[in-house]
Amino acid sequence: MIIYMDGDDNIKEKDTSSHGMHVTGIATGNPDKKSANGEYVYGVAPEAQVMFMRVFSDRSGTTSSAIYAKAIDDAVALGADSINMSLGSSTGSTVNADPSIVDAIKRARAKGVSVLISAGNSNTFGYGYDKPLAENPDYGLVGNPSTVEDSISVASVNNTVVTEEVFNVLRLENNAELNHGKFTYAAAETEGQFKKGKEYEYVDAGLGREEDFSGVDVKGKLALVQRGSITFAEKANNALKHGVTGIVVYNNVAGANVTMALDGEGKKNPAVFISKEYGEALKAGQYKLVFNGALANQPNPEAKEMSDFSSWGVTTDGQLKPDVTAPGGSIFSSLNDNTYGNMSGTSIAAPHVAGVAALVKQYLLKKYPDKSPAEISELVKALIMSTAKPHINKETRTYTSPRQQGAGIIDTAAAVSTDLYVTGENNYPSVSLGNVKDEFTFDVTVHNFSDKDRTLKMIVNTNTDNVKDGRFTLTPRKLTETVWPEITVKAHSSERVTVKVNISKFAEELTKLMPNGYFLEGFVRFVDPADDGDVVSLPFMGFRGEFQNLPAAEKAIYNLVREGKSGFYYDVPKDKSVSAGDNVSAILTTANETLYSTGQTTARSPIVLGTVENEQGTNVLQLDANGNVRLAFSPNNDGNKDLIQYRSVFYRNFTNLTASVYASTDTDYRSPIWQSSKALDGRKNYFDSKGPKSYVVENTVWDGHDSRGNAVKDGLYTYVIRYTPDVPGANEQAVAFQLQIDTQKPVITSGYITNTNGVETFVARQVKDEGEGGILRKSLFYLQPDKNNSVLYQARDALGNVRIYERRVYIAANQDGSYTLPKGVEKTNIFYLVEDFAGNKDVISLAKLVGDENSGRIRVALVDAESHKDLDTSFVYRIKDANGNYVNLDKGNDINFLGFGHYVAELFTYDKGGLKLYSSQTQEFDLTAEDSFKTIEFLAKEIVYAPLSVAFDQAVPKNTSVVLKNADGDLLVLPVQKYGQNAFGKTVAVGRYTVLVKLPAGYELWDENPTVEVFEGQNNLLKLAVIIKTQLLAAVNKQASLVASAQYYNAAAEKRTAYDQAYTVAQAAVAGKLTQAEVDKVLAALNTASNDLDGKDSDIASVKQAIAAYGAMTKTGRYANATEKYRRNYDQAFQAVALLLAQERVTQEQIDTVLAKLKAAEQRLNGKATNFSSLQKLVDREVEFQASNYRFIYASDDVKAAYLTAFEHAQAVLENPGASREEVKAATANLRKAKRKFNGKRPKKVQTLTVLKKTKVQVASNELVS
C-alpha cells in the first residue's frame, strides 16, 4: 500500500465518502455484515485480493501519467491480475497518448495483466448546456488514459435500483408517483451539513446566476436551482453571497444523480443534487424538506439506460472508444469508517470490469495453462468485449451507438464460459474504419477455441445519429439490418467473413442533416441460428466524410450573425448585442470611457471588436447594409481599442495555433508583418458544467506593431488565426479577419447656434475624418446631476465589474441633423461627440465649439513629420489675413476662432537645435463654411540622440580617423574614446550613417563601406574588424634586398622556389581581401620560407687567388711552351674569372663554375720548362765582349744601338721565367745576328773606356740607350 503523490503508506482518505473505498468494494467487496440498507454488498470478485496503489493525495486533487505509470509497473511486479484506474481527463487521444502510460499498459499486457480505465463523466460536447450541433459530429469526450489502445475503456449504464440518502418532502407522503415524498439525492462534499430533523423552506432561484438571486428573499432558506449555464461551484458561491442555508440542484436532463464538485466559499453550505423530475416537482409547489440521513432502495427510473454522464467516443483522433459498458449509475458500495454510500460515474463502472477481468483470466488460465501471459491478456479483452450484450436505446428501439457503449454491457457469465470471440483487423475486438464512403466493406474473424464446430448466423446492424432542429439528439437512428448466410467455424480454428454495408439511399438526406459528415456504425452480431440469441458480437464505426478535417473552431460571431445563426453557447438576441463575456468566436479589444465631468478615464474593459456601446450600456454589433461588421481598431495608446486578441469556441482539440498579420494586398499570405511568438495546443470547449465555454487565446494579442516592434501604418490588414485539428493527417485550418487600423481621430470642425422664438438649435458643420475608419456616430448629450448634484454613479458592466458612469442625457438629432437644445442647461455642460469605427473620438463642449455663422476654427501645430503627432516643444506662430495684417489670437487656446477668409500661417520661432523642419515656415489656407476647421501643421522631426561607439577588434594607430556621414551628406568626426578599448564614439543623432574610416598603410577594414543604424534608448555599438598587414607588407617590401643578397641567391634552389611561391602569395594577400587569421597565416609562411634560405657570402677571395695564380702560371714554361690551343683555352678561362670581379652580384655557383673551368684548362697546359743555359752563356760572354772588344767599342752608333737592343732583349728573356723556348731561340739568334754586324775597327791610338752594364751611352741623334 502506498500513496505515490506523498511517498508514504497512509492511504486512507480523510473524507468518509472515499472514492477509492467505493471502487474497491465494487470490485472485491466481501462483507460479513449487512449495510445500512439491510443488504450484503458484495463485489464482482469477492475472493480477490487487493493492492492499494493510491495515485492521488488529500493535499492535491491532481496526479500525472508518470505517477500512475509507476503504480502500474509496481502492481504488475507485485503480481496483480487486473488493474483498475478510476481516473482520467476528457478528450483523450489514442495515437498521441502519453508514451509513458502507453508503455506501462503495454508492459502490463505483456505480463498478462488487464488495465481497466473509466471512460469519463463528461457525456458529450456541451453537456450541462445543450445537445451538440449537427455540424459538429466530433462531440465525443472519452477520457485519457482510457483511450490507450491496450487498455479497456469502461462506459457506464444505470443500476436497476437507487440506494441513496433520501430527504422527506412534507405534504407529499401520499403521492406514490413521487415516491411518497422520499426524494433520493447525491450530496456534495461540503463543510456544512443539513441538520437532521429540521424543516427547511426553499426558494426557486432559477439557474443560480447572480441575476437569479436579485430581488429574491433567500436568506435562511434553501436555494432550489437548475443545473446548467454556469458551474456547480458558481451556483453555490452565488447562493452563499445571498445568505442561503444550503442549495438543492436539480438535473436539467433525465438521468442519474451526479456528484457535484464544489470549491472555494461555496463549500461552506451543504449542497445536494436531485433528479429533474424531483426538482420540477419542488419548483411547482411549496413544501418543506427534512433531512434525516435515511437510506432507501428505490426503483431507478433510468434503470438499464446508459448513464447520461458517461463520456462518448470517439477519441480525438477518431478511434472507437469506449470498449465496454458496466453498471456505474447509482451504485451502492463501501465507504470509509464502516459506512456505505451511493456514487455514480464511469469510475464506478470500471471496477465492475476489473473484477470481471480477474475472473476471466482465472477461467482462461485454467482452460489454457500453456498460453503466454500476453495471449491471456489479449483473450481477456476479446472475451469481455465479444460476449458483451449490445445495449438497445429504449426511445428509438435500436442499438445504442458503439461510441457510447463500446461493445455493449458486460456479461460476466458469458465471458467466463464462452469458447468464441470475434475480432476485426489486427486481432482487435472492435473495428475503427476511419473515413468511409456510402458503400464499404471490412473483414471480421470469428475464433472458435472449443472442441466442436460452431454454426452461427451473422446479422449486421448499421446506425447513425438522430438529428432534430439542427442538433444531435444523442439517440441512435437505425439505417439497415442485414442477415447473412450461416457460417460454420471449425473447432480450434477461425473463420474470416467480409462485411458489406451500403447506405447510399440515405446519403442525400443524411448529408442535409449533417453537412460536415456523419458516423456510420453498429454491430456485427453472431447469433444462434435456432433462436437468434446473441452469442458474440463486434462493434464497428466509420465516418462518412473527412473526420480529420472537421472544423476545429466555431465560426466567428460576425459570420454567424450575417447568416442569421447563433453560436453554440450564445443565442444572438434581436439587438445583435455581444459582450466580452459571451462565449463566441470573435476578436476582443479593450475600451475605456472618458468622464467629461472630471476629465478622468475609466479603467479599460474588454469588448468584442465591431460592437458599440449604446445609450443603454449594451455593446451591439454594427452591421452595414450587407450584414458585415467593420473591424477597426486604433493602436495609439489611448486605452480605447489599442489591441486585439482572438477568442474562440473550439469544437475539437487543436494544435499549433498561431496568429499572423499580413498586408491586405498579400492575399497569398507570403510575407507576415507580425507573427505570434509560440504555437499553442488546446482542448475543445466541452463545458460539462465546469469547463470553459471558450478560450481567450493568449498568444494572439496584437498591438499594431510589426515583428521588429515598429508601429504599422494606418490601413487595411488581414489577421489570420491558424490551427490544426489534433488528428494525424489533418489539414491546417485558418480563420481570417479583415482589419482596419486607424489611429487618427475624427475632427469636429465648427458649429453655430440659431435662436428662433427663444428655441436654440445647434448646427454642426461637416466632420473631418482624418483616418480611413469611417464615422460611426455623432451624438449630443448633456450631464444631468442627481439630487446631490453629482453626475457620476456606479454600476456593474456586462462582466459584473463595477464601473463609474456619468448620467448622460442624449439629445436626439432632428431630421436635418441639427439638435434642439434643452432650456436651462449650460453650454459648458453640453457635449458634442464624434466617434469613428476604430474607437477614435473627438468631443467638445458647445461652449468651446460654437462661434458665429461666418466663422470657423483653426489649430496650429508643430507635429512629427511621420506620425503627425504634436511635438512636445515650444514654438510661436503668427497669422496674417488677406491684407497682410497680423491677426490677434489668444495663443493660450489650442484652437481659435477666425472669420471665413484667406490667411497665411508663419512659424515664427522654434527649437532649431532640437528639431529639423521638413515643411515650409509659411503656409497659406482658406477658411470657409464648407471647410470650417483647419489644422495647420508644420512638419518637423525631433532630433533624438543616443550614444554610439565604433569599436575595432584590434588596436589601430593614433592617426586613424572615424567619420560618420548621414543621409544628407553631413560629416561628423568621432573622437577616440579615452576609456574605451580600440573605440571611437560620442552621442549622435539617431539615424543611419555611413562610416568612413581612414587607416594608415598596412591597416584595412574587413567590411567595405560599413553603415550603422543608431537607435534611440540604447547603447549603440558597431564592431569593425581590422585587418593588420603591416608586418606582411614589410616582409613583402624586404623581398628586393633579400633577393640581392647571398642568403637568397646562394640558397638551395628548392628553398628559393619555396620563398618565391610564398612571396607571390603574400603579394596577392597584400592586395586582396583576407581575414586577419588568413593574413597571419600568409605572413608566417613567408617568414618561414625566408628563414629557410641558407645562402652564404660568395668566395671572392678564391677568385682573386685564381687571378694571381694565373699571373704566376703565365710566367712558367708550362704555360709558355703549351700548345697554342690549350694556352688559349686557359686564357679564355681566366678572362671569365676576371670578369666576375666586374659584376655587382656574383653567386657562389658562378664562382664555382668558372674556377672549375679555369682549373680544367690549367690542367690541360702541356708545356715543358725552357732551357735558358745557352742564352745565359751567350749573354755572359757578351758582357765581357762589350767591355773589351774593339768591334763593339768602335762600332757605329746604329750598329751598336741595334746590338744593345738585342742584348737587352736577351737579358729580359733570361729574367722572364715564363719565356718560351722559341723566345730563347729568337733572343739568341737576334743577339748573334746583331753582333755579326759590328764594324768597329781598332784605332791607331786606343782610348780606354769603361763600359758599365746598363749604363746609358749617347748614340747618334743624342738619344740615350741602355
MOZI-V391371 format. One record per run of one state. SS is the DSSP state (H for helix, E for strand, L for the rest). FROM is the first residue (numbers start at 1). LEN is the number of residues. If there is no record, write none. Layout:
SS;FROM;LEN, SS;FROM;LEN
//
This chain:
L;1;1, E;2;2, L;4;4, E;8;1, L;9;10, H;19;10, L;29;24, E;53;2, L;55;2, E;57;1, L;58;2, E;60;1, L;61;4, H;65;13, L;78;4, E;82;4, L;86;3, E;89;1, L;90;9, H;99;12, L;111;3, E;114;5, L;119;5, E;124;1, L;125;2, E;127;1, L;128;5, E;133;1, L;134;6, E;140;1, L;141;3, E;144;1, L;145;7, E;152;7, L;159;2, E;161;9, L;170;6, H;176;6, E;182;6, L;188;11, E;199;2, L;201;1, E;202;3, L;205;5, H;210;4, L;214;8, E;222;5, L;227;5, H;232;10, L;242;4, E;246;5, L;251;13, H;264;5, L;269;1, E;270;5, L;275;1, H;276;9, L;285;4, E;289;11, L;300;6, E;306;1, L;307;17, E;324;6, L;330;1, E;331;4, L;335;5, E;340;4, L;344;2, H;346;22, L;368;5, H;373;15, L;388;1, E;389;1, L;390;2, E;392;2, L;394;4, E;398;2, L;400;2, H;402;4, L;406;3, E;409;1, L;410;2, H;412;4, L;416;4, E;420;4, L;424;1, H;425;3, L;428;2, E;430;7, L;437;2, E;439;10, L;449;5, E;454;15, L;469;2, E;471;19, L;490;3, E;493;10, L;503;1, H;504;10, L;514;4, E;518;10, L;528;6, E;534;11, L;545;2, H;547;3, L;550;3, E;553;1, L;554;2, E;556;1, H;557;6, L;563;14, E;577;1, L;578;7, E;585;7, L;592;2, E;594;2, L;596;4, E;600;2, L;602;3, E;605;4, L;609;2, E;611;3, L;614;5, E;619;3, L;622;1, E;623;1, L;624;5, E;629;1, L;630;1, E;631;3, L;634;10, E;644;5, L;649;1, E;650;1, L;651;3, E;654;10, L;664;10, E;674;2, L;676;4, E;680;3, L;683;4, E;687;1, L;688;7, E;695;2, L;697;1, H;698;3, L;701;1, E;702;1, L;703;2, E;705;1, L;706;5, E;711;1, L;712;3, E;715;11, L;726;6, E;732;10, L;742;5, E;747;1, L;748;3, E;751;6, L;757;2, E;759;6, L;765;3, E;768;1, L;769;6, E;775;9, L;784;8, E;792;5, L;797;5, E;802;5, L;807;1, E;808;4, L;812;7, E;819;2, L;821;6, H;827;3, E;830;7, L;837;4, E;841;5, H;846;4, E;850;2, L;852;3, E;855;10, L;865;5, E;870;1, L;871;5, E;876;6, L;882;4, E;886;1, L;887;9, E;896;4, L;900;1, E;901;9, L;910;5, E;915;3, L;918;4, E;922;6, L;928;5, E;933;10, L;943;2, E;945;8, L;953;8, E;961;5, L;966;5, E;971;4, L;975;1, E;976;1, L;977;6, E;983;7, L;990;1, E;991;8, L;999;4, E;1003;3, L;1006;5, E;1011;4, L;1015;5, E;1020;5, L;1025;1, E;1026;3, L;1029;1, H;1030;8, L;1038;1, H;1039;5, L;1044;2, H;1046;4, L;1050;3, H;1053;19, L;1072;4, H;1076;16, L;1092;8, H;1100;14, L;1114;3, H;1117;4, L;1121;3, H;1124;17, L;1141;7, H;1148;16, L;1164;9, H;1173;16, L;1189;1, H;1190;4, L;1194;3, H;1197;19, L;1216;5, H;1221;16, L;1237;20, E;1257;2, L;1259;1, H;1260;3, L;1263;1, E;1264;2, L;1266;1
//
